[in-house]
Amino acid sequence: MPTHIKDVEDIRGKRVLLRADFNVPINNGEIRDDYRIESTLETIEYLVSKGARVLIISHLGRKGSETLLPVATYLEKKFSITFCPEHFGEQAQSLVDNIQEGEVVLFENIRSDEREKEGNEAFAKQWAEYADMYVNDAFAVSHRAHASVVAITEFLPSYMGFQLAKEIENLSKVFKPKKPFVFLLGGAKTETKLPLIEKFMPTADTIFAGGVMANDLCLAEGMRVGDESAYSEGTFDFSRVLSAQNVIRPLDLQIKRGEELLFAHPKDILPSDKVVDSAGPETLSVLKEKIMQAEMVLWNGPLGSYESGYKEATLKLAKLVGQSNAISIVGGGDTVAAIKELNLFDSLTFVSTGGGAMLEYLANESLPGIEALS
């Protein structure tokens, strides 16, 4: 386990380079989901309260063309913060030189420089020259070997923040789960999800394969899913999953037939149908029974085409997980969106800030960004 920043004895006056994950949806300058920002506040507040000089770097979007200015505006309500629109120019150096104890500087989107995603060491070293120490609190990007996640640790004493510590502590619980243990998996990317199902088959009492994988499994068994339904490209060996007694698949699915929405058993789906949700009433009834008996529930990924508005089953599943007495660990962008929509955060044990990072951590029991801190 990496060293926690709270275990460093004296950080007063030190310049701390904090890698945060403020990769949040922004529309017309308005933040639409602040969960990742709020999850990092404990680390920022701690650093500020200890008199550190806090320099924050983050990315926003894949291409680096978006600005973090709305995030700075959001944080202005909580901290004495200055937004720096550049990385290494005169303005940036002046802010670094003159930052006072307890003050915060947020730099512009680090992905605006292509060297970040390349993991460029010279780029990382430039950032390191600003600071006395480094803190990673960006779990959701710690599966990427980027400059500000991995290379930076070569040049500064490096620690984990509060949110990263919580992610490790809670996600690692599933490696020795309380039983009965229910694993719910939806979303897309069968190439990522299939190895996870196979990994947890020996320890999970019930695994539900939903989302795109539900369609893939139907096809693997020779059933139709509709020509317009989502399915994975490529070839996969589903033999272990199909023969596993503890892996369950949808009994009924929601389909779009013309302009009509209805529920159908997999064997009754027509070529012209489109599967839009992988859990109908019969499937949810089975899942309810399993979840209410569980001691631990792990969930990642929506059951249907959530972003297209087909979210009824995902919302119902979120309510079931929230109502259970199980240790509940959930994550993934659309999964968290459902939890936020229903205001279920207080009903769940832990909500991860990661989607792909959560899945990779579950698969490998560590991440490049965590290993770099060690």
N, C-alpha and C positions, 0 to 999 in steps of 0.2 A: 504494500500500500504506500503510495507517495506521501510525502510529508505535507501536512495541512498548514496553511498559512497562519492559523491561530496558534500553532506550536512554535512559531518564530518569536523569540523573546522581545525584540525591540525593533519596531518598524517606523517609529516616529522620525519624520524628516526624510525617510528613504523614498526614492522614486520607484514606484511599483508599476511595472508594465502588466496590465490585466488584459488577458484575452477573453473577451466576453462573446456571447452569441446573441446579437441583436438582429438576426436574420428573421424579421417579422413581416407579415403582409402589410403593405402601406398602399393606400388608395387616395390619390389627390392630396398627398401630404398628411393624411390621417392614418394613424396606426389602427388596424382592424383587430389585432390580437396581440395583447401585451404580455402573454404568459412567459415567454422566454426573458423578456426584460425584467419582469417582476421576480423571476427566479434568481436573477443575478444580484438583486438589490442587497441581499444579506451580506454578500462579499464586499460590495462597494461601501455599504454602511460601516462594516467592520474596519475597513482600511481607513476611511475618513475619520472614524471615532478614535483610531490609534494615531492620528496625525501623519499618516502617509501622504505622499504627493502622488496622486493616482493618474496614470496615463492609460487610457482605454483604447484598445484596438478591436475591431470587429469587421465582419463582412456583411453585405446585404445583397441578396440575389446571386445568381450564378456568374453573371458576366462582369460585375463590378461597376456597372454604369449608374447604379442608383445611389442616392445620397443618404447619409445617416443623419442629416440635419433634423428630420422629424423626431428621431430618437433623442437627440440632444435637447430639443424643445420639451419632450416628455420628461427627461431627467432634470431639467431646470427647476421643476416643481419640488424636487427633493434634495438637490445638492447645489453647491457653488460650482458650476460647470461651464467650461468654455469649449466651443466647437472649433476645431481646427480643420479648415478645408483642404489642407495639404499634408504631406507626410514628412518631408525633409527640407523644406525651404526655410527662408529667414523667419517667417511667422512661426513655423513649427518650432524651430530652435529657440526662439525668444520665449515662447510659451513654456517650453521645457525648462529653460534657464530660470524663469521667474515664477514658476508655480509655487504656491505656498502650502504649508501643512494643512491637510484637510480639504484641499482643492482638487478638482477633477478636470482633466482635459480629455475630450473624445475626439479622436482623429477620424478623418474621412475614410470611407469604405476601403479596407485594405486590399480588396480584390481589384481595385482600380489599377493596381500594378500587377502585371501578369506574373511577376516573379513570386508572388505569394503562392499561387497554386502549383508552381513549379517546385516549391520547397527550396528555393534558392538561399544558400547559406550567406552570401554577401548581403542580401536583402535583410535576412534575419539579424545579421550582425549590426547593420545600420540601426535597427530598432533597439537592439541591446545596448547600444552606446548611449541611449537616452536614460537608462534605468539602472537601479542597483539590484533588482530582483524581478522575477517573473512569476505570475500566477495564472494558471489555466482554470477558468470556470466555464469553459465552452464545451460541455459534453457533446452537444449535437454536431460538432464539427471535428471531434477528436478521433474519428475514424479516417480522417484525411491527413496525410503526411505533408501538410502545408508548412510554409516557412514560419508562420506565427504560432504553429501548434507543436511542431517537432524540432525544426532546425534551431529555433530560438533558445531551446534548453541547453544547447552546446555552449552558450556564451554568458548565461546568467544562472545564479542559484534559483531553482525552480520549485514551485509548490502548487498544490491544488487548492481551489476555492471551496466555499461551502456547498454550492450546488453540485459540483463535480463529485465531492465526497458523498453527498446524498445519493447520487446516481449509482456509484460503486456499491455503497452499503445496501441499497434496496434491491438493485438488479441481481446482485450476487446471492440473494436469498433463494432464488429459484434453482440454484445449482444443488441445493440440499433442501428441497421443498417440504413444507408441511403437507400432509396428505389428508383427504384426497386433494390432488392437484389438477386443476383444469387450465389448459392452455388454449386460448382462442386466437386464431390467426386469420386475418383478412387482407384486404388490399391487393396490390398487384405484385409483380416480380417473383414469379415462381422460382426462378433460379436462386433467389435469396432465401425464400421461405421453405422450400423442400428440404434442404439440409438441416434447417432448424427443427422441422417436424421429426425428421429421422433422429436427430440428436436427443430430443426429449421423449421419444417413444418409450424408452426403458423406464423413465421416471414419472411421466404424467399418467394420471388415471384416465383422463379424457383429453383428447386433442380435437378441436373443431377446425376443419380446413374449409374456410370460406373465401370470399372474394374471387379473384381470377382463378385461384387454384381449384376452387369448386368446379368451375367450368372445365379446367384441364383434366380433372379426375373423371368427370363425366365422359369426356372424349376418349380418355384412356380405357374406359370400360365399354366403349362402342356406342355410347348414347349421344344424342344430338344436344347441342346447346343453342342452336339458332345461328344463322349465318352472320348476323350483325353483332353477336355477343363478343365480349372481350375474352381472349385466350392468349396463351403464351406462345411465342415463336420458339422454334428449336425442339430438340428431342430430349425427353426426360424419362428416367426409369422410375416409374411409380409403383413398382411391384411390391416393395416393402410396405408402403403406405396403404395400398389397396388391400393387403392381406392382414394388416394390423387390426386387432380387435378393439384397441382403444382409440383409434382414429375414426371420427364420425364425420359424415358429409351431409349436405342439405337433404332433407326429406322432401321439401318443397321450396320453390324459388319464385320470386316475383318476376314476371315477364311482361314485356310490352308487345301486344299483338295488335298490329294496326295502331289505332289511337286508344286502345283499351289496355288498362293495367289489370292483371289478374295473377293468381297464384297457380302454379302447376307443378306436378311431380316431374322429375327429370325425364322419365320415359314418355311423357306426354307433350314434350316441347316440339314444336314444328320448326321446319327449316326457316320460315319467315319470322319466327319469334326472336325477341332480343331479351336476354337475361339482364336485369338491371339491379337485382338484389339477391343475395345468396341465402336468405333466410325468410321463409314464410311462417305462418302461425304454427304449423306442426313442428318445424325446426326449432323455433323459439321456445316452444313448450318443452322440448327435450333439453335444450340448453338451460332453461330455468331450473329444471330438476337437478341437473348436474352442478350448476352454480350455487344453488341454495344448500347443497350438501358439502360443498368444497371448504377446505381450510385455507387454500391458496388459489388465486386466480391470476393468470398472466394473460394480458390482451394487447395485441398490436394489430392495427389495420381495420378499416371500415368493412362492413359486410357487402355493401353495394357501391354503386357509382355515386359516391357522396357529393362530389363537387357538381354533379349534374342534377342534384336535388333528390336523388333516390336514397334517402337516409332514414326512413322509418324503422327498418330493422336495426340499424346501428344505434339509433336513439333508444329503442326498446332494450337492446342489449346493455347499453350504458346504464340504464335504470336498474336492470337486474343485477349488474355487478355492484352498483352503488347500494342496493338494498341488502346484499349478502353480508354475512358476518366474516367472510374470508379476508385474509390478507390479500389486498388487490393492488396489482402493479400493472399500470397501463402506459401506453405511449404511442407515438405516431401522429402526424399532423392532423389528419381528419378525425382520428380517435379523440384527440385532445379538443378539437373543435366541437365535437358532440358533447363532451364533458362540460365544456365552457357554455354551450348553448343551454344545457340543463342545470348549470350551476351545481355540479356534483363534486367539485374538488374536495370539499370537506367530508364527503362520504367514502372517499377512496384512500387507501393507505399511501400510495405514491403515484404521482403522474410524472413520467419522464419528459424531459425537454427534447429527447432525441427520437428520430424515426429510424433512418438507416443506421445511425450510430447505436441505437438500442439493439437492433437486430444483430449487428456485427458484434456487439459486446456479448450478447447472449450466445452467439455462435462460437466465439473465440475466447471468451472470459477475460478479455482485455481489449485495449485499443492502442493504436500507435501513439496518440497523445498522452495516454496514461503511462505507457511504457517509457516514453521520453522523460517523464517526470521522475521515474525510478532510477 
